[in-house]
Amino acid sequence: MQTFTDHVDHELTEAELPVMAARLTLPDGWMYKAKTLDRDLTITTDGLANIVPDNLANMYQGCIDGANSFDPWD
């Protein structure tokens, strides 16, 4: 998740993020999983960023083709 907002659901809080997957409608091929990172994750782009919104107006950027500084799921 790149940005979090409560503009659509005014009751949404950061504490709910780990269990929010069931509430989301994401594009085909995308999934929502939450993880607290132990270091900073950097995602760089080379002119093209894969950014998509969910149905609650949160925004996501994909970690594809080596764009991320490490794989957070390893």
N, CA, C, O and CB atoms as a CASP TS submission, in Angstrom:
PFRMAT TS
TARGET T0000
AUTHOR 0000-0000-0000
METHOD Language model
MODEL 1
PARENT N/A
ATOM      1  N   MET     1       0.849  -1.166   0.000  1.00  0.00           N
ATOM      2  CA  MET     1       0.000   0.000   0.000  1.00  0.00           C
ATOM      3  C   MET     1       0.896   1.231   0.000  1.00  0.00           C
ATOM      4  O   MET     1       1.803   1.367   0.821  1.00  0.00           O
ATOM      5  CB  MET     1      -0.967  -0.003   1.218  1.00  0.00           C
ATOM      6  N   GLN     2       0.622   2.098  -0.922  1.00  0.00           N
ATOM      7  CA  GLN     2       1.406   3.330  -1.031  1.00  0.00           C
ATOM      8  C   GLN     2       0.765   4.449  -0.210  1.00  0.00           C
ATOM      9  O   GLN     2       1.464   5.205   0.464  1.00  0.00           O
ATOM     10  CB  GLN     2       1.539   3.759  -2.508  1.00  0.00           C
ATOM     11  N   THR     3      -0.550   4.552  -0.268  1.00  0.00           N
ATOM     12  CA  THR     3      -1.256   5.550   0.526  1.00  0.00           C
ATOM     13  C   THR     3      -2.507   4.940   1.138  1.00  0.00           C
ATOM     14  O   THR     3      -3.154   4.088   0.529  1.00  0.00           O
ATOM     15  CB  THR     3      -1.619   6.772  -0.333  1.00  0.00           C
ATOM     16  N   PHE     4      -2.842   5.377   2.339  1.00  0.00           N
ATOM     17  CA  PHE     4      -4.020   4.953   3.087  1.00  0.00           C
ATOM     18  C   PHE     4      -4.906   6.167   3.280  1.00  0.00           C
ATOM     19  O   PHE     4      -4.415   7.262   3.556  1.00  0.00           O
ATOM     20  CB  PHE     4      -3.633   4.309   4.459  1.00  0.00           C
ATOM     21  N   THR     5      -6.215   5.979   3.136  1.00  0.00           N
ATOM     22  CA  THR     5      -7.140   7.088   3.342  1.00  0.00           C
ATOM     23  C   THR     5      -8.412   6.602   4.027  1.00  0.00           C
ATOM     24  O   THR     5      -8.794   5.439   3.898  1.00  0.00           O
ATOM     25  CB  THR     5      -7.478   7.765   2.004  1.00  0.00           C
ATOM     26  N   ASP     6      -9.049   7.492   4.743  1.00  0.00           N
ATOM     27  CA  ASP     6     -10.357   7.190   5.310  1.00  0.00           C
ATOM     28  C   ASP     6     -11.441   8.049   4.640  1.00  0.00           C
ATOM     29  O   ASP     6     -12.495   8.289   5.229  1.00  0.00           O
ATOM     30  CB  ASP     6     -10.347   7.422   6.838  1.00  0.00           C
ATOM     31  N   HIS     7     -11.184   8.503   3.433  1.00  0.00           N
ATOM     32  CA  HIS     7     -12.137   9.355   2.715  1.00  0.00           C
ATOM     33  C   HIS     7     -13.408   8.615   2.332  1.00  0.00           C
ATOM     34  O   HIS     7     -14.482   9.218   2.338  1.00  0.00           O
ATOM     35  CB  HIS     7     -11.491   9.920   1.471  1.00  0.00           C
ATOM     36  N   VAL     8     -13.328   7.338   2.001  1.00  0.00           N
ATOM     37  CA  VAL     8     -14.509   6.562   1.618  1.00  0.00           C
ATOM     38  C   VAL     8     -15.168   5.962   2.856  1.00  0.00           C
ATOM     39  O   VAL     8     -16.383   6.064   3.025  1.00  0.00           O
ATOM     40  CB  VAL     8     -14.131   5.446   0.616  1.00  0.00           C
ATOM     41  N   ASP     9     -14.384   5.348   3.709  1.00  0.00           N
ATOM     42  CA  ASP     9     -14.869   4.761   4.960  1.00  0.00           C
ATOM     43  C   ASP     9     -14.250   5.567   6.105  1.00  0.00           C
ATOM     44  O   ASP     9     -13.089   5.370   6.464  1.00  0.00           O
ATOM     45  CB  ASP     9     -14.499   3.218   5.068  1.00  0.00           C
ATOM     46  N   HIS    10     -15.029   6.458   6.659  1.00  0.00           N
ATOM     47  CA  HIS    10     -14.519   7.362   7.697  1.00  0.00           C
ATOM     48  C   HIS    10     -14.171   6.638   8.996  1.00  0.00           C
ATOM     49  O   HIS    10     -13.521   7.212   9.869  1.00  0.00           O
ATOM     50  CB  HIS    10     -15.540   8.442   7.983  1.00  0.00           C
ATOM     51  N   GLU    11     -14.597   5.393   9.129  1.00  0.00           N
ATOM     52  CA  GLU    11     -14.296   4.605  10.327  1.00  0.00           C
ATOM     53  C   GLU    11     -13.021   3.775  10.174  1.00  0.00           C
ATOM     54  O   GLU    11     -12.555   3.181  11.147  1.00  0.00           O
ATOM     55  CB  GLU    11     -15.465   3.689  10.649  1.00  0.00           C
ATOM     56  N   LEU    12     -12.454   3.727   8.975  1.00  0.00           N
ATOM     57  CA  LEU    12     -11.260   2.923   8.720  1.00  0.00           C
ATOM     58  C   LEU    12     -10.059   3.500   9.470  1.00  0.00           C
ATOM     59  O   LEU    12      -9.797   4.702   9.423  1.00  0.00           O
ATOM     60  CB  LEU    12     -10.964   2.854   7.205  1.00  0.00           C
ATOM     61  N   THR    13      -9.340   2.619  10.160  1.00  0.00           N
ATOM     62  CA  THR    13      -8.163   3.052  10.902  1.00  0.00           C
ATOM     63  C   THR    13      -6.959   2.226  10.481  1.00  0.00           C
ATOM     64  O   THR    13      -7.101   1.157   9.888  1.00  0.00           O
ATOM     65  CB  THR    13      -8.397   2.936  12.423  1.00  0.00           C
ATOM     66  N   GLU    14      -5.788   2.727  10.791  1.00  0.00           N
ATOM     67  CA  GLU    14      -4.547   2.009  10.493  1.00  0.00           C
ATOM     68  C   GLU    14      -4.523   0.643  11.179  1.00  0.00           C
ATOM     69  O   GLU    14      -3.956  -0.306  10.637  1.00  0.00           O
ATOM     70  CB  GLU    14      -3.330   2.841  10.930  1.00  0.00           C
ATOM     71  N   ALA    15      -5.123   0.533  12.349  1.00  0.00           N
ATOM     72  CA  ALA    15      -5.147  -0.727  13.088  1.00  0.00           C
ATOM     73  C   ALA    15      -5.892  -1.831  12.337  1.00  0.00           C
ATOM     74  O   ALA    15      -5.641  -3.013  12.572  1.00  0.00           O
ATOM     75  CB  ALA    15      -5.784  -0.516  14.447  1.00  0.00           C
ATOM     76  N   GLU    16      -6.800  -1.461  11.441  1.00  0.00           N
ATOM     77  CA  GLU    16      -7.575  -2.442  10.675  1.00  0.00           C
ATOM     78  C   GLU    16      -6.858  -2.961   9.424  1.00  0.00           C
ATOM     79  O   GLU    16      -7.328  -3.908   8.794  1.00  0.00           O
ATOM     80  CB  GLU    16      -8.887  -1.833  10.271  1.00  0.00           C
ATOM     81  N   LEU    17      -5.742  -2.360   9.065  1.00  0.00           N
ATOM     82  CA  LEU    17      -5.058  -2.736   7.828  1.00  0.00           C
ATOM     83  C   LEU    17      -4.694  -4.219   7.740  1.00  0.00           C
ATOM     84  O   LEU    17      -4.835  -4.794   6.661  1.00  0.00           O
ATOM     85  CB  LEU    17      -3.817  -1.921   7.683  1.00  0.00           C
ATOM     86  N   PRO    18      -4.235  -4.870   8.809  1.00  0.00           N
ATOM     87  CA  PRO    18      -3.871  -6.286   8.687  1.00  0.00           C
ATOM     88  C   PRO    18      -5.029  -7.208   8.292  1.00  0.00           C
ATOM     89  O   PRO    18      -4.788  -8.279   7.736  1.00  0.00           O
ATOM     90  CB  PRO    18      -3.299  -6.759   9.982  1.00  0.00           C
ATOM     91  N   VAL    19      -6.268  -6.824   8.563  1.00  0.00           N
ATOM     92  CA  VAL    19      -7.413  -7.701   8.283  1.00  0.00           C
ATOM     93  C   VAL    19      -8.355  -7.114   7.234  1.00  0.00           C
ATOM     94  O   VAL    19      -9.520  -7.507   7.163  1.00  0.00           O
ATOM     95  CB  VAL    19      -8.185  -7.969   9.565  1.00  0.00           C
ATOM     96  N   MET    20      -7.878  -6.206   6.443  1.00  0.00           N
ATOM     97  CA  MET    20      -8.715  -5.493   5.488  1.00  0.00           C
ATOM     98  C   MET    20      -8.942  -6.230   4.167  1.00  0.00           C
ATOM     99  O   MET    20      -9.791  -5.801   3.385  1.00  0.00           O
ATOM    100  CB  MET    20      -8.110  -4.171   5.206  1.00  0.00           C
ATOM    101  N   ALA    21      -8.237  -7.295   3.888  1.00  0.00           N
ATOM    102  CA  ALA    21      -8.296  -7.964   2.578  1.00  0.00           C
ATOM    103  C   ALA    21      -9.713  -8.324   2.148  1.00  0.00           C
ATOM    104  O   ALA    21     -10.058  -8.169   0.976  1.00  0.00           O
ATOM    105  CB  ALA    21      -7.457  -9.217   2.607  1.00  0.00           C
ATOM    106  N   ALA    22     -10.526  -8.792   3.061  1.00  0.00           N
ATOM    107  CA  ALA    22     -11.890  -9.231   2.717  1.00  0.00           C
ATOM    108  C   ALA    22     -12.775  -8.080   2.253  1.00  0.00           C
ATOM    109  O   ALA    22     -13.790  -8.317   1.598  1.00  0.00           O
ATOM    110  CB  ALA    22     -12.534  -9.910   3.914  1.00  0.00           C
ATOM    111  N   ARG    23     -12.421  -6.867   2.571  1.00  0.00           N
ATOM    112  CA  ARG    23     -13.238  -5.704   2.210  1.00  0.00           C
ATOM    113  C   ARG    23     -12.869  -5.097   0.865  1.00  0.00           C
ATOM    114  O   ARG    23     -13.578  -4.223   0.365  1.00  0.00           O
ATOM    115  CB  ARG    23     -13.118  -4.654   3.273  1.00  0.00           C
ATOM    116  N   LEU    24     -11.775  -5.546   0.278  1.00  0.00           N
ATOM    117  CA  LEU    24     -11.232  -4.863  -0.892  1.00  0.00           C
ATOM    118  C   LEU    24     -11.615  -5.507  -2.212  1.00  0.00           C
ATOM    119  O   LEU    24     -11.792  -6.720  -2.316  1.00  0.00           O
ATOM    120  CB  LEU    24      -9.752  -4.806  -0.792  1.00  0.00           C
ATOM    121  N   THR    25     -11.735  -4.660  -3.203  1.00  0.00           N
ATOM    122  CA  THR    25     -11.886  -5.093  -4.583  1.00  0.00           C
ATOM    123  C   THR    25     -10.650  -4.587  -5.321  1.00  0.00           C
ATOM    124  O   THR    25     -10.478  -3.384  -5.521  1.00  0.00           O
ATOM    125  CB  THR    25     -13.234  -4.554  -5.236  1.00  0.00           C
ATOM    126  N   LEU    26      -9.797  -5.520  -5.720  1.00  0.00           N
ATOM    127  CA  LEU    26      -8.559  -5.161  -6.416  1.00  0.00           C
ATOM    128  C   LEU    26      -8.601  -5.692  -7.841  1.00  0.00           C
ATOM    129  O   LEU    26      -9.373  -6.607  -8.130  1.00  0.00           O
ATOM    130  CB  LEU    26      -7.321  -5.716  -5.667  1.00  0.00           C
ATOM    131  N   PRO    27      -7.800  -5.146  -8.727  1.00  0.00           N
ATOM    132  CA  PRO    27      -7.751  -5.635 -10.105  1.00  0.00           C
ATOM    133  C   PRO    27      -7.290  -7.096 -10.157  1.00  0.00           C
ATOM    134  O   PRO    27      -6.635  -7.580  -9.233  1.00  0.00           O
ATOM    135  CB  PRO    27      -6.814  -4.755 -10.949  1.00  0.00           C
ATOM    136  N   ASP    28      -7.635  -7.785 -11.233  1.00  0.00           N
ATOM    137  CA  ASP    28      -7.185  -9.162 -11.435  1.00  0.00           C
ATOM    138  C   ASP    28      -5.678  -9.243 -11.294  1.00  0.00           C
ATOM    139  O   ASP    28      -4.953  -8.395 -11.814  1.00  0.00           O
ATOM    140  CB  ASP    28      -7.622  -9.686 -12.812  1.00  0.00           C
ATOM    141  N   GLY    29      -5.208 -10.257 -10.596  1.00  0.00           N
ATOM    142  CA  GLY    29      -3.781 -10.471 -10.415  1.00  0.00           C
ATOM    143  C   GLY    29      -3.201  -9.785  -9.195  1.00  0.00           C
ATOM    144  O   GLY    29      -2.066 -10.077  -8.819  1.00  0.00           O
ATOM    145  N   TRP    30      -3.936  -8.888  -8.565  1.00  0.00           N
ATOM    146  CA  TRP    30      -3.459  -8.197  -7.372  1.00  0.00           C
ATOM    147  C   TRP    30      -4.058  -8.872  -6.140  1.00  0.00           C
ATOM    148  O   TRP    30      -5.173  -9.393  -6.187  1.00  0.00           O
ATOM    149  CB  TRP    30      -3.829  -6.681  -7.414  1.00  0.00           C
ATOM    150  N   MET    31      -3.306  -8.858  -5.037  1.00  0.00           N
ATOM    151  CA  MET    31      -3.819  -9.373  -3.775  1.00  0.00           C
ATOM    152  C   MET    31      -3.359  -8.452  -2.656  1.00  0.00           C
ATOM    153  O   MET    31      -2.381  -7.719  -2.799  1.00  0.00           O
ATOM    154  CB  MET    31      -3.347 -10.836  -3.527  1.00  0.00           C
ATOM    155  N   TYR    32      -4.070  -8.502  -1.552  1.00  0.00           N
ATOM    156  CA  TYR    32      -3.722  -7.673  -0.409  1.00  0.00           C
ATOM    157  C   TYR    32      -3.232  -8.572   0.711  1.00  0.00           C
ATOM    158  O   TYR    32      -3.933  -9.491   1.136  1.00  0.00           O
ATOM    159  CB  TYR    32      -4.930  -6.816   0.055  1.00  0.00           C
ATOM    160  N   LYS    33      -2.023  -8.303   1.185  1.00  0.00           N
ATOM    161  CA  LYS    33      -1.468  -8.949   2.372  1.00  0.00           C
ATOM    162  C   LYS    33      -0.794  -7.845   3.172  1.00  0.00           C
ATOM    163  O   LYS    33      -0.229  -6.912   2.602  1.00  0.00           O
ATOM    164  CB  LYS    33      -0.452 -10.120   2.004  1.00  0.00           C
ATOM    165  N   ALA    34      -0.856  -7.954   4.481  1.00  0.00           N
ATOM    166  CA  ALA    34      -0.233  -6.936   5.334  1.00  0.00           C
ATOM    167  C   ALA    34       0.964  -7.531   6.052  1.00  0.00           C
ATOM    168  O   ALA    34       0.943  -8.684   6.483  1.00  0.00           O
ATOM    169  CB  ALA    34      -1.248  -6.371   6.357  1.00  0.00           C
ATOM    170  N   LYS    35       2.006  -6.725   6.171  1.00  0.00           N
ATOM    171  CA  LYS    35       3.200  -7.146   6.889  1.00  0.00           C
ATOM    172  C   LYS    35       3.883  -5.899   7.444  1.00  0.00           C
ATOM    173  O   LYS    35       4.017  -4.892   6.749  1.00  0.00           O
ATOM    174  CB  LYS    35       4.167  -7.959   5.961  1.00  0.00           C
ATOM    175  N   THR    36       4.307  -5.975   8.684  1.00  0.00           N
ATOM    176  CA  THR    36       5.087  -4.897   9.274  1.00  0.00           C
ATOM    177  C   THR    36       6.552  -5.159   8.949  1.00  0.00           C
ATOM    178  O   THR    36       7.100  -6.200   9.311  1.00  0.00           O
ATOM    179  CB  THR    36       4.853  -4.796  10.825  1.00  0.00           C
ATOM    180  N   LEU    37       7.175  -4.223   8.274  1.00  0.00           N
ATOM    181  CA  LEU    37       8.557  -4.396   7.819  1.00  0.00           C
ATOM    182  C   LEU    37       9.551  -4.047   8.913  1.00  0.00           C
ATOM    183  O   LEU    37       9.289  -3.199   9.766  1.00  0.00           O
ATOM    184  CB  LEU    37       8.822  -3.540   6.588  1.00  0.00           C
ATOM    185  N   ASP    38      10.700  -4.717   8.873  1.00  0.00           N
ATOM    186  CA  ASP    38      11.752  -4.448   9.853  1.00  0.00           C
ATOM    187  C   ASP    38      12.813  -3.473   9.323  1.00  0.00           C
ATOM    188  O   ASP    38      13.780  -3.155  10.015  1.00  0.00           O
ATOM    189  CB  ASP    38      12.416  -5.753  10.266  1.00  0.00           C
ATOM    190  N   ARG    39      12.614  -3.007   8.089  1.00  0.00           N
ATOM    191  CA  ARG    39      13.503  -2.006   7.495  1.00  0.00           C
ATOM    192  C   ARG    39      12.742  -1.301   6.376  1.00  0.00           C
ATOM    193  O   ARG    39      11.669  -1.745   5.968  1.00  0.00           O
ATOM    194  CB  ARG    39      14.828  -2.660   6.953  1.00  0.00           C
ATOM    195  N   ASP    40      13.303  -0.205   5.886  1.00  0.00           N
ATOM    196  CA  ASP    40      12.637   0.576   4.847  1.00  0.00           C
ATOM    197  C   ASP    40      12.619  -0.184   3.524  1.00  0.00           C
ATOM    198  O   ASP    40      13.625  -0.764   3.117  1.00  0.00           O
ATOM    199  CB  ASP    40      13.330   1.932   4.668  1.00  0.00           C
ATOM    200  N   LEU    41      11.487  -0.174   2.871  1.00  0.00           N
ATOM    201  CA  LEU    41      11.327  -0.740   1.534  1.00  0.00           C
ATOM    202  C   LEU    41      11.326   0.411   0.545  1.00  0.00           C
ATOM    203  O   LEU    41      10.545   1.353   0.686  1.00  0.00           O
ATOM    204  CB  LEU    41      10.013  -1.592   1.418  1.00  0.00           C
ATOM    205  N   THR    42      12.195   0.344  -0.455  1.00  0.00           N
ATOM    206  CA  THR    42      12.263   1.356  -1.493  1.00  0.00           C
ATOM    207  C   THR    42      11.812   0.740  -2.805  1.00  0.00           C
ATOM    208  O   THR    42      12.288  -0.324  -3.200  1.00  0.00           O
ATOM    209  CB  THR    42      13.692   1.939  -1.615  1.00  0.00           C
ATOM    210  N   ILE    43      10.892   1.418  -3.476  1.00  0.00           N
ATOM    211  CA  ILE    43      10.432   0.984  -4.797  1.00  0.00           C
ATOM    212  C   ILE    43      10.796   2.093  -5.772  1.00  0.00           C
ATOM    213  O   ILE    43      10.356   3.234  -5.624  1.00  0.00           O
ATOM    214  CB  ILE    43       8.873   0.678  -4.815  1.00  0.00           C
ATOM    215  N   THR    44      11.600   1.750  -6.764  1.00  0.00           N
ATOM    216  CA  THR    44      12.003   2.732  -7.763  1.00  0.00           C
ATOM    217  C   THR    44      11.347   2.389  -9.093  1.00  0.00           C
ATOM    218  O   THR    44      11.047   1.229  -9.372  1.00  0.00           O
ATOM    219  CB  THR    44      13.546   2.780  -7.907  1.00  0.00           C
ATOM    220  N   THR    45      11.135   3.394  -9.890  1.00  0.00           N
ATOM    221  CA  THR    45      10.548   3.173 -11.211  1.00  0.00           C
ATOM    222  C   THR    45      11.477   3.758 -12.264  1.00  0.00           C
ATOM    223  O   THR    45      12.299   4.631 -11.984  1.00  0.00           O
ATOM    224  CB  THR    45       9.126   3.806 -11.311  1.00  0.00           C
ATOM    225  N   ASP    46      11.327   3.268 -13.444  1.00  0.00           N
ATOM    226  CA  ASP    46      12.123   3.751 -14.564  1.00  0.00           C
ATOM    227  C   ASP    46      11.200   4.454 -15.558  1.00  0.00           C
ATOM    228  O   ASP    46      11.243   4.194 -16.761  1.00  0.00           O
ATOM    229  CB  ASP    46      12.895   2.580 -15.248  1.00  0.00           C
ATOM    230  N   GLY    47      10.371   5.345 -15.033  1.00  0.00           N
ATOM    231  CA  GLY    47       9.452   6.081 -15.886  1.00  0.00           C
ATOM    232  C   GLY    47       8.050   5.512 -15.913  1.00  0.00           C
ATOM    233  O   GLY    47       7.131   6.179 -16.386  1.00  0.00           O
ATOM    234  N   LEU    48       7.852   4.267 -15.405  1.00  0.00           N
ATOM    235  CA  LEU    48       6.533   3.661 -15.397  1.00  0.00           C
ATOM    236  C   LEU    48       6.282   3.079 -14.019  1.00  0.00           C
ATOM    237  O   LEU    48       7.033   2.220 -13.556  1.00  0.00           O
ATOM    238  CB  LEU    48       6.403   2.574 -16.496  1.00  0.00           C
ATOM    239  N   ALA    49       5.234   3.540 -13.367  1.00  0.00           N
ATOM    240  CA  ALA    49       4.853   3.010 -12.063  1.00  0.00           C
ATOM    241  C   ALA    49       3.522   2.289 -12.207  1.00  0.00           C
ATOM    242  O   ALA    49       2.591   2.809 -12.821  1.00  0.00           O
ATOM    243  CB  ALA    49       4.764   4.142 -10.994  1.00  0.00           C
ATOM    244  N   ASN    50       3.436   1.108 -11.649  1.00  0.00           N
ATOM    245  CA  ASN    50       2.194   0.340 -11.656  1.00  0.00           C
ATOM    246  C   ASN    50       1.429   0.659 -10.380  1.00  0.00           C
ATOM    247  O   ASN    50       1.637   0.018  -9.350  1.00  0.00           O
ATOM    248  CB  ASN    50       2.472  -1.197 -11.777  1.00  0.00           C
ATOM    249  N   ILE    51       0.544   1.649 -10.446  1.00  0.00           N
ATOM    250  CA  ILE    51      -0.206   2.111  -9.285  1.00  0.00           C
ATOM    251  C   ILE    51      -1.691   1.880  -9.552  1.00  0.00           C
ATOM    252  O   ILE    51      -2.216   2.258 -10.599  1.00  0.00           O
ATOM    253  CB  ILE    51       0.085   3.620  -8.983  1.00  0.00           C
ATOM    254  N   VAL    52      -2.358   1.249  -8.580  1.00  0.00           N
ATOM    255  CA  VAL    52      -3.796   0.987  -8.717  1.00  0.00           C
ATOM    256  C   VAL    52      -4.509   1.366  -7.420  1.00  0.00           C
ATOM    257  O   VAL    52      -3.924   1.297  -6.340  1.00  0.00           O
ATOM    258  CB  VAL    52      -4.059  -0.511  -9.070  1.00  0.00           C
ATOM    259  N   PRO    53      -5.787   1.770  -7.536  1.00  0.00           N
ATOM    260  CA  PRO    53      -6.584   2.058  -6.344  1.00  0.00           C
ATOM    261  C   PRO    53      -7.419   0.837  -5.961  1.00  0.00           C
ATOM    262  O   PRO    53      -7.658  -0.046  -6.784  1.00  0.00           O
ATOM    263  CB  PRO    53      -7.497   3.284  -6.581  1.00  0.00           C
ATOM    264  N   ASP    54      -7.855   0.800  -4.718  1.00  0.00           N
ATOM    265  CA  ASP    54      -8.856  -0.185  -4.324  1.00  0.00           C
ATOM    266  C   ASP    54     -10.202   0.532  -4.180  1.00  0.00           C
ATOM    267  O   ASP    54     -10.289   1.736  -4.420  1.00  0.00           O
ATOM    268  CB  ASP    54      -8.450  -0.907  -2.988  1.00  0.00           C
ATOM    269  N   ASN    55     -11.229  -0.185  -3.797  1.00  0.00           N
ATOM    270  CA  ASN    55     -12.566   0.386  -3.685  1.00  0.00           C
ATOM    271  C   ASN    55     -12.721   1.338  -2.491  1.00  0.00           C
ATOM    272  O   ASN    55     -13.766   1.973  -2.348  1.00  0.00           O
ATOM    273  CB  ASN    55     -13.576  -0.723  -3.578  1.00  0.00           C
ATOM    274  N   LEU    56     -11.698   1.445  -1.634  1.00  0.00           N
ATOM    275  CA  LEU    56     -11.745   2.377  -0.513  1.00  0.00           C
ATOM    276  C   LEU    56     -10.845   3.590  -0.753  1.00  0.00           C
ATOM    277  O   LEU    56     -10.626   4.393   0.154  1.00  0.00           O
ATOM    278  CB  LEU    56     -11.334   1.669   0.774  1.00  0.00           C
ATOM    279  N   ALA    57     -10.329   3.722  -1.969  1.00  0.00           N
ATOM    280  CA  ALA    57      -9.493   4.852  -2.408  1.00  0.00           C
ATOM    281  C   ALA    57      -8.070   4.799  -1.854  1.00  0.00           C
ATOM    282  O   ALA    57      -7.375   5.815  -1.865  1.00  0.00           O
ATOM    283  CB  ALA    57     -10.139   6.157  -1.993  1.00  0.00           C
ATOM    284  N   ASN    58      -7.623   3.644  -1.370  1.00  0.00           N
ATOM    285  CA  ASN    58      -6.223   3.459  -1.018  1.00  0.00           C
ATOM    286  C   ASN    58      -5.462   3.192  -2.310  1.00  0.00           C
ATOM    287  O   ASN    58      -6.043   2.687  -3.270  1.00  0.00           O
ATOM    288  CB  ASN    58      -6.032   2.289   0.016  1.00  0.00           C
ATOM    289  N   MET    59      -4.183   3.519  -2.351  1.00  0.00           N
ATOM    290  CA  MET    59      -3.390   3.350  -3.562  1.00  0.00           C
ATOM    291  C   MET    59      -2.247   2.369  -3.312  1.00  0.00           C
ATOM    292  O   MET    59      -1.678   2.311  -2.221  1.00  0.00           O
ATOM    293  CB  MET    59      -2.842   4.706  -4.046  1.00  0.00           C
ATOM    294  N   TYR    60      -1.928   1.602  -4.351  1.00  0.00           N
ATOM    295  CA  TYR    60      -0.904   0.566  -4.262  1.00  0.00           C
ATOM    296  C   TYR    60       0.075   0.711  -5.415  1.00  0.00           C
ATOM    297  O   TYR    60      -0.300   1.090  -6.524  1.00  0.00           O
ATOM    298  CB  TYR    60      -1.540  -0.839  -4.267  1.00  0.00           C
ATOM    299  N   GLN    61       1.339   0.404  -5.136  1.00  0.00           N
ATOM    300  CA  GLN    61       2.343   0.341  -6.188  1.00  0.00           C
ATOM    301  C   GLN    61       2.929  -1.056  -6.186  1.00  0.00           C
ATOM    302  O   GLN    61       3.310  -1.576  -5.137  1.00  0.00           O
ATOM    303  CB  GLN    61       3.452   1.421  -5.992  1.00  0.00           C
ATOM    304  N   GLY    62       3.001  -1.653  -7.339  1.00  0.00           N
ATOM    305  CA  GLY    62       3.502  -3.016  -7.449  1.00  0.00           C
ATOM    306  C   GLY    62       5.007  -3.117  -7.343  1.00  0.00           C
ATOM    307  O   GLY    62       5.740  -2.245  -7.811  1.00  0.00           O
ATOM    308  N   CYS    63       5.456  -4.191  -6.722  1.00  0.00           N
ATOM    309  CA  CYS    63       6.887  -4.509  -6.638  1.00  0.00           C
ATOM    310  C   CYS    63       7.174  -5.514  -7.752  1.00  0.00           C
ATOM    311  O   CYS    63       7.060  -6.724  -7.550  1.00  0.00           O
ATOM    312  CB  CYS    63       7.289  -5.088  -5.204  1.00  0.00           C
ATOM    313  N   ILE    64       7.544  -5.008  -8.920  1.00  0.00           N
ATOM    314  CA  ILE    64       7.752  -5.906 -10.054  1.00  0.00           C
ATOM    315  C   ILE    64       9.120  -5.668 -10.677  1.00  0.00           C
ATOM    316  O   ILE    64       9.708  -4.596 -10.537  1.00  0.00           O
ATOM    317  CB  ILE    64       6.648  -5.716 -11.105  1.00  0.00           C
ATOM    318  N   ASP    65       9.606  -6.682 -11.359  1.00  0.00           N
ATOM    319  CA  ASP    65      10.817  -6.576 -12.174  1.00  0.00           C
ATOM    320  C   ASP    65      11.998  -5.950 -11.434  1.00  0.00           C
ATOM    321  O   ASP    65      12.717  -5.130 -12.005  1.00  0.00           O
ATOM    322  CB  ASP    65      10.524  -5.771 -13.405  1.00  0.00           C
ATOM    323  N   GLY    66      12.204  -6.322 -10.187  1.00  0.00           N
ATOM    324  CA  GLY    66      13.352  -5.829  -9.441  1.00  0.00           C
ATOM    325  C   GLY    66      13.261  -4.376  -9.021  1.00  0.00           C
ATOM    326  O   GLY    66      14.276  -3.768  -8.681  1.00  0.00           O
ATOM    327  N   ALA    67      12.062  -3.806  -9.036  1.00  0.00           N
ATOM    328  CA  ALA    67      11.901  -2.405  -8.678  1.00  0.00           C
ATOM    329  C   ALA    67      12.025  -2.163  -7.175  1.00  0.00           C
ATOM    330  O   ALA    67      12.199  -1.022  -6.747  1.00  0.00           O
ATOM    331  CB  ALA    67      10.566  -1.908  -9.162  1.00  0.00           C
ATOM    332  N   ASN    68      11.939  -3.212  -6.380  1.00  0.00           N
ATOM    333  CA  ASN    68      11.982  -3.050  -4.929  1.00  0.00           C
ATOM    334  C   ASN    68      13.369  -3.370  -4.378  1.00  0.00           C
ATOM    335  O   ASN    68      14.110  -4.166  -4.954  1.00  0.00           O
ATOM    336  CB  ASN    68      10.933  -3.943  -4.263  1.00  0.00           C
ATOM    337  N   SER    69      13.710  -2.736  -3.247  1.00  0.00           N
ATOM    338  CA  SER    69      15.039  -2.893  -2.649  1.00  0.00           C
ATOM    339  C   SER    69      15.218  -4.265  -2.007  1.00  0.00           C
ATOM    340  O   SER    69      16.351  -4.714  -1.831  1.00  0.00           O
ATOM    341  CB  SER    69      15.277  -1.806  -1.610  1.00  0.00           C
ATOM    342  N   PHE    70      14.131  -4.934  -1.656  1.00  0.00           N
ATOM    343  CA  PHE    70      14.163  -6.314  -1.156  1.00  0.00           C
ATOM    344  C   PHE    70      12.759  -6.881  -1.277  1.00  0.00           C
ATOM    345  O   PHE    70      11.792  -6.131  -1.411  1.00  0.00           O
ATOM    346  CB  PHE    70      14.678  -6.384   0.333  1.00  0.00           C
ATOM    347  N   ASP    71      12.646  -8.187  -1.231  1.00  0.00           N
ATOM    348  CA  ASP    71      11.353  -8.847  -1.297  1.00  0.00           C
ATOM    349  C   ASP    71      10.796  -8.962   0.118  1.00  0.00           C
ATOM    350  O   ASP    71      11.332  -9.724   0.923  1.00  0.00           O
ATOM    351  CB  ASP    71      11.468 -10.247  -1.971  1.00  0.00           C
ATOM    352  N   PRO    72       9.746  -8.233   0.435  1.00  0.00           N
ATOM    353  CA  PRO    72       9.234  -8.245   1.803  1.00  0.00           C
ATOM    354  C   PRO    72       8.615  -9.574   2.213  1.00  0.00           C
ATOM    355  O   PRO    72       8.328  -9.777   3.393  1.00  0.00           O
ATOM    356  CB  PRO    72       8.221  -7.162   1.965  1.00  0.00           C
ATOM    357  N   TRP    73       8.407 -10.476   1.272  1.00  0.00           N
ATOM    358  CA  TRP    73       7.771 -11.760   1.588  1.00  0.00           C
ATOM    359  C   TRP    73       8.782 -12.885   1.751  1.00  0.00           C
ATOM    360  O   TRP    73       8.403 -14.012   2.070  1.00  0.00           O
ATOM    361  CB  TRP    73       6.779 -12.128   0.506  1.00  0.00           C
ATOM    362  N   ASP    74      10.077 -12.593   1.536  1.00  0.00           N
ATOM    363  CA  ASP    74      11.126 -13.621   1.755  1.00  0.00           C
ATOM    364  C   ASP    74      11.410 -13.765   3.218  1.00  0.00           C
ATOM    365  O   ASP    74      12.255 -14.572   3.606  1.00  0.00           O
ATOM    366  CB  ASP    74      12.426 -13.269   1.006  1.00  0.00           C
TER
END
